[in-house]
Every structure is written in structure tokens, then in C-alpha cells.
């Protein structure tokens, strides 16, 4: 058993070396396939970051009239919090609103002066409502409209921003489903390309497989070395494409960070270095093994 | 003992390659199967090693009923047979040594034995000095010697040669026939499929003559009658 296994590994390794140019081209294709796989992972990271960044910017604010007492606003907040759709609600009192306003306009003398001259706080207390899913804002807005707030609410922002919010929601859902389709498509492409390459490499050996059968080799003894070759393609291809990825991410990360501040690709890559490498190798080695098994199978019926 | 019993083989579109062939070959015999191209010689060889299945009839090889063997049973069965082909069928990506060693490796023989036996057999067929060459670097005669070495290294019960001299010059032809005779003298049954009249007549051994897929003659000390 051990003798057989060591012979299989020896032949796999020797076959890899003797295939020369064929091995090189198979590995190049494997590098490409693995790079597509990595690209898909990173694309999903960026896509999720982008979606999250947009989602965080959407909310519904209810501004309460100045004569409404804080207790009734907080009561209303409690009622809203019971809704499944609601993720969290932030209460901003009139004082807090003023603080923040002052902070935001700290350098602008005209505004601070005007504020100081006023005896009363002109700003309103508000509730900032965030939904779990962007699509749920409509339901929340619907509730707010029917909640008989005419007497207490000064304005509800959803009505103003409705068009923008709806557009963003549509954009997010396209991004999500499009990302999934692209992921599936690119993975399929990578799998097909590498599968065909390995199949062609083994096709050039098909007569050899027949001869091995006639000399009395068992199927596992014939298949074994090709599987070993598949593993070698996977390991080298996976590691090479990973090595190409490192400088690429260092280069591209600041640009993406500029565009979507929530996404720090370099950070993500560094913290998940081993996980990515692990999945990468599983992908490329698995692909090498499966392609080899399927490709050899056809020629074993002698 | 090898037995063909009423064996018929049709290829696609009902082309008849063999029709109700029956013969027995005893252990230790040297039997030639002769006939024109297309007479069915190669089909007999292919049926015997299980490369093709008979349409009708039974084929026995010792305790094996070849026509009933399952795909996974062939490797074990084929280790009892050494085969030599006209087109050599060597493993192009393995050296001469590895080609011969392969037949032992598939049988799971220890490396020590392989390192000892392979050079011995290569020496016997006269190609030991090309042990590390690849088949593409050899002449036809040399390739056939490697094939013979591979076929005989397992000490097979039967050695089957399908037109082994078809691609060789007269000198190499006689060298190959001498080797086959020697292997027969060492105890293996030898079955030689050939259309070479001179070889058959010189051997003076059993001759089974096929014509158009039918067995037309089977004689001890036979001659090739075209």
C-alpha cells in the first residue's frame, strides 16, 4: 500500500516535470482561474462594503414640534422599537441638536452670533429611524403616515427623500443580485477553463493510459499519478496567483478606500490572509483533482 | 491452457471478424496464428487479452473465463500474460528502465527486486546500455526488445506476440524470433500472430491458419500455405 502510494507520487511528480511546457501552460491557466476566484472574493467584499455604506446613509427622521414633551416622544420611540423592521432608533433632543449644529458650524461667526442672539433653541427634537433592510423603509413610512402625527410632528423626511431612497434601494438590490450572477458566472468560467486545459493535457496521454491497462495496471494506479499532477497544478497555481495578488491589493486598496471609505481592502486582506489562502488552495487543488479524475475516467475502459 | 470455444466476433454493422472459432493451446506450446491481413489474427489476440469482448462463445485462460471478466478484474488477469505488439506500445514518457519496471510496479513488487531484475532482463534482450533512454530515441528493433523485456519480466504463463516483426528489418526480425523461442524454452507458452511465411516455416511448430474469420487449418509442425 505504502509502496504503491509512493510510486504513484513519484510518477505524478515525474510526469509533472516531464510534461514541461504542458505543465507550465496548465499552471498559467490555473493561476488565471485562481485569480478569478480571488477577484470574486474581493469583488464581494467591495460590493458588501458599498452596499453597507449606502445603507448607513438611509434613514427616516421624524422632527417633533417644539411644544411636544420629551416623554411622549420617548413613548413613541418605544412603540416604534417593537416593530420587526426597525433596527434602531436614535433620539436627538433639542439640546443635542443645538450642540451638534454648533459643532458643525463652529468656525462660522455669523451663524454662532445669530444663535447667541436668540433666546430660544430654534432646533427641533427628532427620532432617527433605521430599518434592518432598505426595502423596509416603505413600511415604516407607511406606519408613520397613519400614526396620527399631524399634531405632533413638524416633518417626516421620508416623504422628501422618497425618490432618492427608492433609487438607492433599487441600486442595492441590483448590486446584490448582479454580484451573485457575476460570481457564479466567473466561477463557472474558471472551472470550465481549467477543466478543459487538464482534459487536453490528459487527452495527449490517452494512448498511454490504454497501454498501462494492457500491462496490468489497476485503475487507481493509473489515475493516481494524474491526481498527484492535478494537486501539483493546484498548489503551484494557487500560491502563484496569491503572490501576484499581494502587490495588486496594496496598489489598488487606497483608490477603493477613496471611493468607498467603508472598504479597506488592504486591512481586510491582512486580517483574512490565511483564510483567503486556505480557500484559494482548496479551490485550486480541488479543481485540479476533480478535473484529473473526470478526464482520466474516459480512457480507463480497456 | 487456453481454450477458444465457438467464438464469434462481429464489429459494428455486423462485420464478421471471427466466425465460430474453436482451438486449445496447451501450456508450454509455441503456436503460430497465421493468415492474410484481415484474416482475424489480431482479433484473436485482442479477445484473449480482453481488449475486445466476443459476440458469442467462450474463452478460457487457465482458471479465468475471459469473456466474463469484469473491468476491475483485468489488471490481475493481465499480469499472467505478456503482450508484444507490432507498434510496440511503449510508454513514451518513461525511460526504457521505467517501461520494463512498470510491469513489476503494477504488480506491487518491491523496489529491490525491480532494481535487480530489470537490468538482467534488459541484458538478456541486449539493450541494457540504453536503459536510461526514452522510446523516441530508439530504433524499431530496440523498441521491440524493450517490449519483449516488459512482456517477459513477470514470468508470464503466456506470451502473446501480435505481428511483432511487422515493423522490423530482416536482421531484427530473426533476433526477435530467437528471443521468443528462448522464452518458450524457459517454460512460457508463446502465441505468435504473423503473416510472415518464412518465420512460420522455419519455426516448424504448431500453425493455426485463419482465413476470412474462419479457422481453416490447425496442424502440429505446420507450414504457412498462402
HADDOCK unambig.tbl for C-alpha pairs under 7 A between the chains (distance, minus, plus):
assign (segid A and resid 4 and name CA) (segid B and resid 108 and name CA) 6.53 0.50 0.50
assign (segid A and resid 208 and name CA) (segid B and resid 91 and name CA) 5.79 0.50 0.50
assign (segid A and resid 211 and name CA) (segid B and resid 89 and name CA) 6.39 0.50 0.50
assign (segid A and resid 213 and name CA) (segid B and resid 75 and name CA) 6.72 0.50 0.50
assign (segid A and resid 214 and name CA) (segid B and resid 78 and name CA) 6.74 0.50 0.50
assign (segid A and resid 215 and name CA) (segid B and resid 78 and name CA) 6.53 0.50 0.50
assign (segid A and resid 215 and name CA) (segid B and resid 79 and name CA) 6.92 0.50 0.50
assign (segid A and resid 215 and name CA) (segid B and resid 103 and name CA) 6.00 0.50 0.50
assign (segid A and resid 216 and name CA) (segid B and resid 75 and name CA) 4.00 0.50 0.50
assign (segid A and resid 216 and name CA) (segid B and resid 76 and name CA) 6.35 0.50 0.50
assign (segid A and resid 216 and name CA) (segid B and resid 78 and name CA) 4.91 0.50 0.50
assign (segid A and resid 216 and name CA) (segid B and resid 79 and name CA) 5.29 0.50 0.50
assign (segid A and resid 216 and name CA) (segid B and resid 106 and name CA) 6.56 0.50 0.50
assign (segid A and resid 217 and name CA) (segid B and resid 75 and name CA) 5.40 0.50 0.50
assign (segid A and resid 217 and name CA) (segid B and resid 106 and name CA) 4.95 0.50 0.50
assign (segid A and resid 218 and name CA) (segid B and resid 75 and name CA) 5.26 0.50 0.50
assign (segid A and resid 302 and name CA) (segid B and resid 51 and name CA) 5.80 0.50 0.50
